[in-house]
Amino acid sequence: MQPFTTHTGVVAALDRANVDTDQIIPKQFLKRIERTGFGQFLFCDWRFLADGSANPDFELNRPAAAGASILLARRNFGCGSSREHAPQSLMRRGIRALIGESFAEIFFGNCLALGIPCLSAEPDTVRALQEAIAADPGAELLLDLEALEVELESEFVGANRWRVHLDPGPHQMLVSGQWDGTGQLLANGVELDRTMGSLPYLRGF
């Protein structure tokens, strides 16, 4: 597992509240048994028109969002069902971090299990980021996870550094590279053996 300390990338701004997991990855694509291929179906119902062509009005289809690795959301992003396919589709599409007003709890945990930080910010901060990105489409955002700050690398935007939030537990897991549950178990083998040895119903295993 690699520590997540900084990331620089283009931002795609999705100015919609209460985006649920069925909108992130529609249910008809959940039959796949592989972990690959989900990226092509991300936001499928919004990205494409009825004839299969790209919807030019959808935010992520705009040229400035091409190759974006940071998604700017609003409140309650990832609500709805607990499907793990939602963060998988974001990751497979190249999204490495999310910033929003708030995130659904299970979605947040599923993202953390993939090493994808979901950073929360005040509504005014999200609005300021949206405006800054609109003023300089395609500009890159520097995400400093250790300092919990983001900075838009743009000569056209004035105040361009903002604070974001991540609870101490997930923050430590990401910056230390111990966000993967299996990796944490393997890294604490001695403690696990000691605990198992102290439990009568596990002795002998």
N, C-alpha and C positions, 0 to 999 in steps of 0.2 A: 504494500500500500504506500502510495506517495503522499506526503504531506501537501495540503492545499494551503498555501500562504498568500500567493498573489496570482492574479490572472488579468490579462489585458485582452479585450475583444470588442467587437462591434456589438451594439445593443439593438435588439428588436423590442419595440415598445408596444405592448398589447393593452390598449386602454379599455379594458372590459372588467367589470367586477363579477364575482361569483362564477368564475370559469370552472366548470366541473370536469371530472375525469372522463366522462363520456364525450365531452367536447374536445378534450385533449387527444384521446384515442377512442374513436367510436367502437361500440360493442361488437360490430361485425368482424373486427380484426383480432378478436381475442382468442380465436381458435388456433392460432399459430402456437406450436410447441417449442419453436426455437426462441432464443433471446435476441436474435438479429432480425433486421428487416422492419422493425416497427417505425423507424424514423420516417419512412416514406408515407406513413398514414397519419402523421401528426397533424392535428386540426383539420382532418380530411374534409369534413362537411363545410368548413369555412374557406379552406384553401382552393376548392374547386367548384366550378359551376356545374349545372345539371348535365352539360354536354362533355364534361371531363376537362375542360380548359381551366387554366389558372384564373382565379378571381382577382382582378386587378385592384379591387377595393379592400382586400384583406391585408392587414398591416404587415404580416410576415412575407407577403408576396412582393412588397415594394422593393425596388432595386437597392435602396440604402440598407435593407435588412439582410441582404444576401450574405451568407457566411457568418451570420450573427452567432455568438457563443454565449451571450448574456441576454436573458429575457427579463424585461421590466413589466411587472404585472400590477394589479391593483389589489383590492381586498378579497379575502377568502378564496384565494387561488387554490385549485386542486380539491375542491369540495366534492361531495357525491360519494360514489363507491370507492372502495379501498384498493382498486386494481393496481398492481405493481407495474402494469404495462404503461401507465401514464408517464412516470419518470423515465422508464426505459425508452419510450418514444422520443422524449425530449433529449436524452443523452445520445441516442442513435442519430438524431438530427444535428448534433453538434453543440447543444446547449450545455454549458459547464457550470453555470451559476444563475440563480434567480434572485431578483430584488422585487419586493412588493410590500403592500401595506400589511397583509397578513396571509397566512397559509393554513389550509386544513391540516389537522394534526397528523393523521395517518399518511397523507401525501408528503408532509414534511419528513416523517420518519423513513418513508420509502426512498425519498431523494437522498437522505443522509446515508442510507445503506449503500448507495452508489457513489458516494463522495461528492454529491452535488449540494452546495450550500444554498439554503433558502434564507436570504437576508431580509429582515423586515425594516421598514422605514416609516417615518411619519407621513401622513397624506401630503403635507406641504412639500416634503422632500421628494416624494414620488412625482408630484406635479412639476416641481422644479426640474427634475431629471427629464421628464417628458418634454418640457419646453426647451431644454438645452439640446436634447437629441433632435427635436424638430428644427431647431435653428442651425444645426450642423449635422445633417444626416450622414451616417457612415463614420462619424468620429468614433474613436476608440475610448473605452472606459477602462481605467486602471482600478482594479479591485484589490485592495490591501486587506486581506482577511485578518491578519495579525492586529492591525490598528483599527479594524472595522470602519474603514473609510473608503469612499470611492471618489475618483477624480476623472472628469472628462478632459481628455487631451485635445483641446480645441482652442484656437486663437480667436474664435468668434463669440465665445461665451464668457461672461464676466465671472461671477462667483461660480466656481466649478468644482468644489470639493464638498462632499456631504458625508454625514455620519450615517451608518447603518447599524443594525442590531442583530446579535445572535446569542442565544443563551450560553452560559459558560460551559455546560457539558458538551453540546454539539460543537462549540467553538474549539474546545480542547481536542476533541476527537479528530477534527479536520486538520488543524494545524500540526498535530502530532502524527498524522497519517494512520490513526487507529480507529477509523470510522467503520471498518468492516467487522461485523459481529464475529465471524469465524476467525478472523485475524486476532481479535481480542482474546478469544478463547485459547488459541495456540500460543499467544504471547504470555499467558498466565497459567501455563501448564502445572507449575509447582503448586500454586495456590489451589488449583482445581483438584489435584491429586490429594492434597491435604484435606480439603473439604470432603471429598468422596470417602477418604479413609475414616472420617469422623462420623459418617452416617451409617447406622447399622444396616439399613436396607440396601446399601450399595457395596458393602464389604464382600470381597470375593469376586467382584467383576473386574 
